[in-house]
Amino acid sequence: MVVNLSFEEPFDGMVYAQNHYQDEACKWPGNGGRYLLIIIPLGNLTLEEKEEKSGFCGLTFNRDHLEHSITLVIMPEPMVLTADSFGLVVRCIIDQKDIMLTLAAQSIDSIRVMHTETMTVLGSTGSSPQLLLQILDGHGLTGDNVTEAYIGQRLTLDTMLEDTSIYDMFVYSCRATDGTSNPEASLSIVDSNGCAIRMARAIDAPVFTSSPVKNAAKHVYVHIYGFQFTSSEYVHFECYVTPCFNSCQRKQCEEPPPTLASVNEMGLLQTPKPTINLPTYTIKTILKIVSNKPLAAAQIMIELS
């Protein structure tokens, strides 16, 4: 079975057979062109009187209807499922006459966010700073701390310092993974200089910091969109945080932040050079997948005579 995909724009993403992302034979990376040819061998599956996904990369065969089918997942980004990812149900019909099928769309699970770590207390004394990594609904600090979300939903990854009477913080090297050391399931969100790494449909720039208010919590946060790794139903977030006394210096990022007077926010502007070295800490939270608001799915039919 030959599937020739045509794209309106150059495609650098990934196509894979649903539930077979870990199998290299079931993945077809884009090469920057507008076409991608996929060959799916039918083998001798037509001789088997069963419909289980026992063929190549989950290919099924329905003997009663003489129909092969497989679901291909098309990802504009090669490592993560975003709101623009979708499932393409490819059906190969063996028949000697023209037929027309109207089929209901299948769906791909979207994403839910489960907050599993609420606070990391630094040090053993009551005067140590307290840090929290949380996911907020929407873009900005006004949303609730959410426990569920879907792919493409506007979210905010927020690092909060609860005691700012003498402390500031420098947040850097934030990333999302599937919980393993697999480099194909790791996405950088904030770099080592504390600057956001923009990624279409997943991460916005710049990083924001809330205006300082004496003895009030301080926030360093970045706007993101719900996304999912194909290798796991969990998304693990982590950030490195270095506390500073009084204030931290930060780097001028390449993209200047917009002025948001109504929310009283400003971007990170200078390089991290703490005058007093304090320990660096890692804070984490985990996201889990749900089936709310499924991704769109499309179907095509190939007829063999």
GUMIMI-6865 format. One record per residue: residue in three letters; x, y, z of N, C-alpha, C, CB in turn. Coordinates in steps of 0.02 Angstrom, whole numbers, plus 50000, padded with zeros to 5 digits. Last residue first. Glycine has a CB too. Example, Ala and Ser with C-alpha at 12.3 -4.5 7.8 and 13.67 -1.06 7.14 Angstrom:
SER506424988850354506844994750357506455000250394507044997050286ALA506604971650390506154977550390506604983550390505654977650452
END
This chain:
SER495924987149617495514983149572495854976349561495414986749504LEU495844995949767496244991649724495774987549680496714987049765GLU495705011949832495345006249804495805002349758494705008449767ILE495925020249981496265018149920495905011949895497015016749933MET495355034150069495215027350048495595026049984494465026150038ILE495695043550218495715042850146495595035550129496395045350116GLN495245054850349495265048150322495335048450246494635044150342ALA495735063750497495515063450428495565056250404495925068250383ALA495395071750652495645066050614495355066250544495475059350650ALA495865083150782495495081550722495805075550687495465087550674LEU495995078050953496265081050893495845078950833497005079150883PRO494715079951081495175076151039495405080050978494845069751017LYS494305085151220494425089051159494915085551113494685095951176ASN494995072951332494555078751319494785082351256494555083551379SER495755062151372495455061851306494975067551292495085055351297VAL497355065451450496645063551451496375063951380496235068251499ILE498975063151522498545063551463497825061651477498825059151408LYS499885073651640499615067251617499085068251563499325063351676LEU501385080851702500755081551665500525074751639500835086651607ILE502265086051848502125080951797501435082151766502155073851829THR503645096251904502945094451905502815089851846502485100751903LYS505045102152001504735098051949503975097851958505025091051951ILE506605110452028505905109552046505555106351987505565116352066THR508215110652093507795108352038507085107452063508065101752007TYR509395123352141508895118252156508505116652092508415120752211THR510985128652194510505128152140510035122352153510855127352072PRO511515138552335511405132152302510895132652246511185126752352LEU512285154452300511835150352339511725143752301511155153952352ASN513515166352297513325159852270512895156052320513945155752253ILE513175183052275513325177952325513065171352299512995179752394THR512875189452157513435191952195513645187052250513275198752225PRO512485180952008512325182052078512945184352115512045175752110LYS512205184151862512845184551897512705185951970513295189951866PRO511365181651718511395179251786512085179451816511125172351790THR511045196851623511375190351631511445188151703512055190551599GLN509375204051595510085204251609510375197351623510225208851666LEU507965203451571508385207851531509135207451544508175214751542LEU506375196751554507035195851584507545199351541507205188251591GLY504985208551545505375202751525506035202351563505505202851451MET503605212551654504175214451613504585208251599504615219851649GLU501925217851696502435212851686503025215851648502145206751648ASN500605222951726501195225251761501745219951759501025226851834VAL499475221451660499645215951705500265217551745499755209451665SER499435233151590498845231151627498985225551676498295229051579ALA500645234151523500525238451581499945236051623500415245551559LEU501655226051447500985223951469500815227851533500955216251482THR502685226751311502475230451370501755228551387502535238051358PRO503605211751262503115217151251502955220651317502475214351220PRO505395208951268504705207451288504235213251273504685205851362PRO506515206251130506285210351186505565208951203506375217751169GLU507465192551095506805195351079506565199551137506295189751063GLU508685189251154508675191851085508015195251069508795186251036CYS508905195251324508715190151275508655193351206508055186751295GLN510115199851430509675202851380509525197551327509985209251347LYS510185190551584510425192051517509885195551475510655185751482ARG510155197151753509945192651700510165195151631509195191851702GLN510495196851927510595199951862510455194851807511325202751856CYS509405196752067509835193152021509915197251957509545186052004SER509335203952233509125203652162509635199852122509035210752133ASN509325198752379509095205152353508875204752280509645210352360PHE510235184252345510045189152395509875195752360510605190152447CYS509545171352243510025176652254509775181052311510125180952189PRO509355154152193509145159952232509725165052238508905157852302THR509175146152045509705148552089509455154652127510355150252049VAL508365132451976508275138952009508865140352054507605139052049TYR507835123251836508365124651885508265131651911509075123851852CYS506355113651809506725119851801507275120151854506265126051808GLU505335101751722505815103451775506175109851757506325097651785PHE503975091051683504275097651680504785098451736503735103251683HIS503455077251593503815079351654504135086151641504345074051674VAL502005069951541502485075151523502795077751588502155080951482TYR501355053751503501555058751552502055063651522501865055351614GLU501165044151411500575048151427500735053551478500025043651453SER502495043051289502225042151357501595046351365502755044151410SER502915045551161503195039751194502895038551263503935040551200THR502445057451110502135051251086502355045151125502285050351013PHE502105070951221502585066551188502235060151167503195065051234GLN501055085051199501135078251224501695074751186500475074351217PHE500435101151256500735096651206500875089951240501375099751176GLY499665116851280499675109751296499965105551239498975107351312TYR500805130451270500185127251247500235119851263500065128551171ILE501455143951372501515137951332500825135751308501865132251372HIS502345157551435501715155351405501845149151361501385161051364VAL503235157651587503255157551514502585154751489503855153351487TYR503885166351732503425161851697503485162751621502715163151719VAL504145169851896504495169651832504135164451790505275167951841HIS503535179352031503405174251980503865175251920502665174551958LYS503515181452208503775183452143503685177652094504525185452148ALA502445186652342502735181452300502985184452234502215175952286ALA502975200352449502475196552411502835191452367502045201352368ASN503895208552510503615203052551503065199152515503335205952615LYS503625221052391503965219152453503555213952491504085225252496VAL503595216352227503185219252280503465216652346502425217452272PRO504185217452061504325216152132503865219852178505045217952148SER503215210751928503515216651960503625215352034503075222851949SER503645194551864503165199251894503535205051926502715195751945THR504385190951709504455190951782503975196151810505195192551803PHE504335180051566504115185951604504315185251677503355186851598VAL505155175551416505025173951486504835180451522505645170551520PRO504285180751262504865179351305504655176151371505245185751318ALA503815165851172504335169951202504045176951212504995170051158ASP502905150251185502965157351166503565160451200502315161151184ILE502765133751129503105138351175503115145351146503825135951191ALA501875127251035502055124151099502315129251149502575118851088ARG501665132750911501135128350937501305125151004500985122950888ALA503385134850882502705135750858502245130450887502675135650782MET504415139751009504245134050967503515134650947504385127151003ARG505735148851084505095148851050505015142651006505025155151006ILE506375147751232506535145051166505875144151128506925138151172ALA506715161251345506255156351317506485154251248505545159251314CYS508165162551448507775165151392507335159551363508235168051337GLY509115159051540508465161251565508015164051511508555166351618ASN510255153751491510275160851506509615163551533510465164751445SER509935140851459510375141851517510455149151536511055138951503ASP508175142151408508875140151401509275141951463509175143451340VAL506605134351421507005140251440507735138151438506805143051511ILE506275122451353505795127951357506145134551373505265126451410SER506705108251260506935113951299506435119551296507635116251275LEU506155091951269506015098451237506235104051283505255099051219SER506315075151231506545080551275506475087151237507285079451297ALA506315062951163505735065051202505945070151254505395058951236GLU507505059951107506965061551061506325063651096506815055551016PRO508315056151213508395062851186507855064851137509065063351151ASN507765048151355507715047751283507785054751252507045044451262SER507735046551489508325050051461508325049851385508965047051488THR506035049751543506615045451530507185049751505506435039851479GLY504985058351550505185055051612505775050351604504615051351640ASP504825064951435504345059651448504515055751511504305054851388THR505075082551471505285076051448504715071051457505925073651485ALA505485099751460504955094751467505215088251438504295096951431ARG506455111951550506335107351495505745102851512506955103351480CYS507445126051590506805122451598506695117951538506215127551607SER508615134051614508655127051592508015123151608509255123551624TYR508135144951752508455143451689508425135851674509195145851689VAL507905158651858507615152351833507895151051763506825152751830PHE508425166152000508595165651929508365158751905509365166851916MET507655176352126507825169752097507975170452023507255164752107ASP507885184352286507675184552217507835177652188508025190452176TYR507555188152459507755183752405507485185952337507525176652420ILE507045195352562507775196052551508005192152490508155193652612SER505675194452536505915199752580506665200852572505755198052653THR504995185152463505435189652427505715195252470505075192652368ASP504405169552468504675174552514505175178952477505005171252576GLU504015161652358503515164052405503765169652450503275158352448LEU504195161052190504595161852251504145165152303505245166152238MET503665150552061503475155652110503945155252170502745154652133THR503545147951891503965146751949503845152351999504725146251929ASP502375141951777502525147251826502975144651882501875150051855LEU501785140751623502255137151667502555142351714502815133351626THR500155142251570500735146051593501145141651639500525152551629LEU499195138751421499415137351489500005141851505499605129851497ARG497935135451306498405140551331498555139151405498115147651322GLN497875119751224497595124351273498135129251297497305120451334GLY498485110351143498335116951114498055121951164497865116151059ILE497755096751223498265098951175498045105551143498385093551121TYR497055101451382497045097751319497595100551274496355098151285ALA497095098351560497115102751502497115098351440497745107451503GLU496995098351739496855095251674496885100551620496155091851675THR497315105851846497505098851850497365095251785497145095451907VAL497895122851870497475117651839497755110751850497405119051764ASN497685136751960498145131151956497755125051931498495129752025ASP496845149451862496885144651917497435139551905496205141151927GLY497555165051800497205158651795497295154351856497445155051734THR498365176151810497685176651838497305170051837497295181851801LEU499575176751749499565174451818498865174351849500015178651861GLY499645170651577499685175651630499605172451698499145180951620HIS498535161551483499175165051481499175170751531499325167751409GLY497705146851554497755153051515498455155951516497265158151542ASP498035140251713497585140351655497635147051620496855139051677LEU499685135651764499095139851770498685139651706499295147151787ILE500675124451850500375125851785499735129751797500225119151746GLN502155127051952501445125651942501245127251870501025129551991LEU503345125752075503245125352002502525123151990503755120451969LEU503965135152208503405131252183503395131452107502735133852212LEU505005137752351504895137852279504325133252260505525135952242GLN505555147852482505115142352463504925143152390504485142052508PRO507115151652564506575153152516506175146952499506865156252452SER507365150452742507535148552674506955150152627507715141052671SER507045152652873507165158552832507335156852760507715162652862GLY506945140752942506325144152926506425150052880505995146352988THR508085128652874507905133952920507275137452897508485138952927SER508525119752782508205116952841507995122252891508655112052874GLY508315120852601508665121452664508255118852722508845128652676LEU506805124252522507525124352516507855125352584507745129852467VAL505465114652480505725119152531506475118652531505435117452602THR504415113752346505065111552369505335116652419505565110452310MET502735109052313503215113852341503865110452359502915117352403THR501995099752239501725106352253502255111352276501185105852304GLU501885088352115502345090852165502165098152178503085090152142THR500865085652027501055080452074501545082752127501355074652036HIS499555089851929500065092851972500245087852026499815099652002MET499215085151770499125082951839499705085751880499095075151843VAL498355089051628498905091051670498765088951741499035098551665ARG498035080151479497805083051541498405084251585497285078451576ILE497805080551303498245080551361497905083251422498865084651347SER497045069351186497385075551201497695075051270496905081651197ASP497065055151079496995058051145497355064651150497255053251199ILE496355056550921496955055250960496865058551028497595057950924SER494985048550835495305054050871495935051650905494835057250922GLN494095046050681494375043750744494735049650776494845037750733ALA492605050650597493295052050614493495048850680493415059550617ALA491615039050505491685043650561492415044450578491295041050623LEU491465038550328491715035650390491765040950444492395032350378THR490775033150185490745038950231490905036350300490045042550228LEU491345026950030491255025950101491205032650136491825021750131MET490945019949876491055026149913490895024849986490615032049885ILE491605010349738491215011049799491375017749831491355005249848ASP491705001749586491775008049621491325008049683491605013949575LYS492334984849591491854989849570491954996149611491134987249576GLN493144975649646493154976249573492644981249547493044969549541ASP494204978349789493554977249758493614978249683493014982049788ILE494924981949935495024977449878494334975749849495404970849900ILE495414996850006494834992649991494984988449929494194996849981CYS496275003550134496395000650068495844995450055497104997450063ARG496325018250226495975011950214496105009750141495215012650227VAL497015027850351497105025650282496775018850273497865025450262VAL496725041150448496525034150442496555032250368495815032950472LEU497755051750527497515050450460497365042950454498045052750406GLY497675063050661497715056150640497405055250571497375051550690PHE498705077650691498075074250679498195067050655497655078050626SER499315092950762499405085850746498725082650734499785082250803ASP499055105550807499015104550735499155097250714499495109050700ALA499305105350942498605106050921498525104950846498355112950939THR500605092650950500325099250963499605099550937500765104750929LEU501705080851008501045081750980500785088651000500555076251005VAL503465081850972502895082551017502245083150977502985088651061MET504465080250875504535076850939503925077150984505105079650976PRO504285087350754504505080350752504505076650818505185080050724GLU502785095750718503405095950756503635088750765503295099450826PRO501715090750644502115096250616502775097150652501715102650618MET501315074150629501545079050678501945084550644501975075550733ILE500125062450599500525067550565500675073150614500165070250501VAL499895045550612499885051750650500365056650617500055050650726LEU498895033750531499525037450530499435043950568499765038750457THR498145018550549498105025550568498795028550570497755026350636ILE497535007050427498065009050473497965016450488498775007650443SER496754993050347496734999850374497315000850423496055001150410HIS496004983550216496584984850258496504991950287497254984150217GLU494634973550179494864980450191495464980350237494304984650222LEU493574964250152494184964650111494494971650117494024963050037HIS492554962550239492494968250194493094969050148492414974650235ASP492964950850303492274951350278492204956950227491794952550336ARG494274953650346494154948650292493464949250262494254941650319ASN495144967050379494464964750389494284960050331493954970650395PHE496684969750450496334967350391495654964550411496754961850355THR497824982750504497294977850516497004975650449496734980950560LEU499454987150557498984986550502498464981150517499364984750436GLY500454988850651499754989350673499244989050618499664995650710CYS501624987250575501514993550613500784994450634501734999450570PHE500934974450483501494979150486501284985650522501744980750415GLY499694966050586500084967250526500634972150538499634969550471SER498874964950693499444960450692499874961350630499214953350697LYS497684970450764498214974350733498864970250734498314981150769GLU496344959150720496804962150767497354965850729497104956850813GLU495464952450643495494959650632495974963050680494814962750638LYS495564937050549495534940950610495644948250594496064938350662GLU496004926050462495314927850477495274931250544494864921550476GLU497274928950345497094927750414496384930150428497584931250462LEU497664932750222497504925650231497264924050301498104921450215THR498064945750226497404944350198497194937050206497394946250125LEU499354945950268498844946950319498154945350292498864954150345ASN500544944350204500034939150194499474939850244500344932250199GLY500934961350157501144954650178500604949550162501294954550252LEU500814974850137500224971250160500394964250183499704970950104PRO501904988150180501814981450152501204977950181502434977150164ILE501805004350142501584999950196501464992950166500935002650231ILE502705018550109502535011950083502395007250141503115009050039ILE502545035450080502535030350132502305023750101502065032350191LEU503265050650034503025044150009503095038950065503415041949946LEU502865067150038503165061850079502845055250057503065063150155TYR503155083949985502875077349973503235072250017502915075349899ARG503835095550003503095095950005502755089149994502855100849953GLY505295094350112504945094950049504185095450059505115089150003GLY505905091550231505875098550211505535099650144506565101350208ASN505725078450258506395080450233506405087750210506605075950176GLY504955069850396504935074350340505635076650321504505080450356PRO505115052350439505245059450452505185063650388505945060350482TRP504155039850482504375042750419504485050250430503845041450362LYS504095024550572504155031850573504435034250506504605034350632CYS504195011050585503525013850581503515021450584503085011050636ALA505465007250609505185005450544504505008450532505144997850538GLU505665010950741505955015150689505675013550620506715014350688ASP504505011250864504755006850811505005011050753504205001750787GLN503905020450945504565017950965504885013450913504505014251031TYR502655022550890503155027750883503855025250899502985033650928HIS501475015350877502105012150858502665017250850502015008150792ASN500255021350896500465016450946501115012950929499925011350956GLN500095024750722499845025650790500025019750835499085026750789ALA501545027250630500955023050639500745023450712501105015750618TYR502025044350592502145037650621501495033850626502485038250690VAL502925058050532502325053850523502485047050552502125053250447MET503535074050578503595066750582502915063550569503875064550651GLY504135088750495503895085250553504005077750549503155086650563ASP504385097150394504965094850432504765090750492505395100750453PHE503785101750241503625097650300504265095050332503155091850282PRO503295116650161503825111750173503715108250241504515115150172GLU501485117050137502125120250153502645114950164502045124750216GLU500505108350097500485115150070501145118750082499905119050100PHE500935091550053500875096850103500875103650069501445096350155SER500435075050021500605081549992500455087050043500205082749926LEU500895058050029500635063950063500885070350030500835063950138ASN500495043249969500895049049948500575055249978500935049549870VAL500585026850008500255033050029500725038750011500085033050106VAL500335010649952500745016649944500325022749963501025017349872MET500434994150000500005000050000500455006250000499525000050061
END
